[in-house]
Amino acid sequence: MTGQPPDLAALQRRLVDFAAARDWQPFHTPKNLASALSVEAAELLEIFQWLTPEQASAVMADPGSAHRVRDEVADVLAYLLQFCAVLEIDVLEALAAKIDRNEERFPRPDRPAGPSAG
């Protein structure tokens, strides 16, 4: 490990190569990948299903539950990246565009002057 954070595009290529090496492309249709993404998101939700808000906030303090959360987050991201690869969606570009639209749809409310104003 170099200490550098992983490159998203490189990880996406690894996922595509991993699937190709196993001849999984026929199964990696947009519908199948969207379904798999939904299932993995549900598995992430399942970890929190019956927790109180306090327990949910502390879930990463327990090594066992933290490991499960990280694994499910990785599964969700992996399927999302594979879905984007199949449909040739630049995930970072799509996210940036969505944030831009949300900033227009939901403008920042005016804030009252703070203590330093005046």
C-alpha positions as CSV (number, residue, x, y, z in Angstrom):
1,M,0.0,0.0,0.0
2,T,1.4,3.4,-1.0
3,G,-0.6,5.5,1.4
4,Q,-2.4,7.1,-1.5
5,P,-6.2,6.9,-1.6
6,P,-7.4,4.5,-4.3
7,D,-8.3,6.1,-7.7
8,L,-12.0,5.6,-8.5
9,A,-11.4,5.1,-12.2
10,A,-8.7,2.5,-11.5
11,L,-11.1,0.6,-9.1
12,Q,-13.8,0.7,-11.7
13,R,-11.4,-0.8,-14.3
14,R,-10.5,-3.5,-11.8
15,L,-14.2,-4.4,-11.4
16,V,-14.7,-4.5,-15.1
17,D,-11.6,-6.6,-15.6
18,F,-12.6,-8.9,-12.7
19,A,-16.0,-9.5,-14.4
20,A,-14.5,-10.0,-17.8
21,A,-12.0,-12.5,-16.6
22,R,-14.9,-14.6,-15.3
23,D,-17.1,-14.1,-18.4
24,W,-19.7,-12.4,-16.4
25,Q,-20.5,-9.7,-19.0
26,P,-23.7,-11.5,-20.2
27,F,-25.1,-11.2,-16.7
28,H,-24.0,-7.6,-16.2
29,T,-26.9,-6.0,-17.9
30,P,-28.2,-2.6,-16.6
31,K,-31.3,-4.3,-15.2
32,N,-29.3,-7.0,-13.4
33,L,-26.8,-4.5,-12.0
34,A,-29.5,-2.2,-10.8
35,S,-31.2,-5.1,-9.1
36,A,-28.0,-6.2,-7.5
37,L,-27.3,-2.6,-6.3
38,S,-30.8,-2.5,-4.8
39,V,-30.2,-5.8,-2.9
40,E,-26.8,-4.6,-1.6
41,A,-28.4,-1.3,-0.4
42,A,-31.0,-3.4,1.4
43,E,-28.3,-5.4,3.0
44,L,-26.8,-2.2,4.3
45,L,-30.1,-1.1,5.6
46,E,-30.7,-4.4,7.3
47,I,-27.7,-3.7,9.6
48,F,-29.5,-0.7,11.0
49,Q,-33.1,-2.0,10.8
50,W,-33.9,-2.4,14.5
51,L,-31.3,-0.1,16.0
52,T,-32.2,3.0,17.9
53,P,-30.7,6.3,16.6
54,E,-28.1,6.1,19.3
55,Q,-27.1,2.6,18.5
56,A,-27.0,3.4,14.8
57,S,-24.7,6.3,15.5
58,A,-22.3,4.0,17.4
59,V,-22.3,1.2,14.9
60,M,-18.7,1.8,13.8
61,A,-17.5,1.5,17.4
62,D,-18.1,-2.3,17.3
63,P,-15.5,-4.1,15.1
64,G,-17.9,-6.7,13.9
65,S,-20.7,-4.4,12.8
66,A,-18.2,-1.9,11.4
67,H,-16.8,-4.7,9.2
68,R,-20.3,-5.5,8.0
69,V,-21.0,-1.9,7.2
70,R,-17.8,-1.4,5.3
71,D,-18.4,-4.6,3.3
72,E,-21.9,-3.6,2.4
73,V,-20.8,0.0,1.4
74,A,-18.1,-1.6,-0.8
75,D,-20.7,-3.9,-2.4
76,V,-23.1,-0.9,-3.1
77,L,-20.2,1.1,-4.6
78,A,-19.0,-1.9,-6.6
79,Y,-22.3,-2.5,-8.2
80,L,-22.9,1.2,-8.8
81,L,-19.5,1.5,-10.6
82,Q,-20.2,-1.6,-12.7
83,F,-23.6,-0.2,-13.6
84,C,-22.0,3.1,-14.6
85,A,-19.3,1.3,-16.7
86,V,-22.0,-0.7,-18.6
87,L,-24.0,2.5,-19.4
88,E,-20.9,4.6,-19.9
89,I,-21.9,7.1,-17.1
90,D,-19.1,9.1,-15.5
91,V,-20.2,8.7,-11.9
92,L,-18.3,11.8,-10.7
93,E,-19.6,14.0,-13.5
94,A,-23.1,12.7,-12.8
95,L,-22.7,13.5,-9.1
96,A,-21.3,17.0,-9.8
97,A,-24.2,17.8,-12.2
98,K,-26.8,16.6,-9.6
99,I,-25.2,18.7,-6.8
100,D,-25.4,21.7,-9.2
101,R,-29.1,21.0,-9.9
102,N,-29.8,20.6,-6.2
103,E,-28.1,23.8,-5.4
104,E,-30.4,25.6,-7.9
105,R,-33.5,23.7,-6.7
106,F,-32.8,24.3,-3.0
107,P,-31.1,27.6,-2.6
108,R,-29.3,28.3,0.6
109,P,-31.6,30.1,3.0
110,D,-30.7,33.5,4.1
111,R,-28.9,33.4,7.4
112,P,-29.4,35.9,10.1
113,A,-26.3,38.0,10.9
114,G,-24.1,36.3,13.4
115,P,-22.4,37.9,16.4
116,S,-19.5,39.2,14.3
117,A,-21.9,41.2,12.1
118,G,-22.2,44.8,12.8
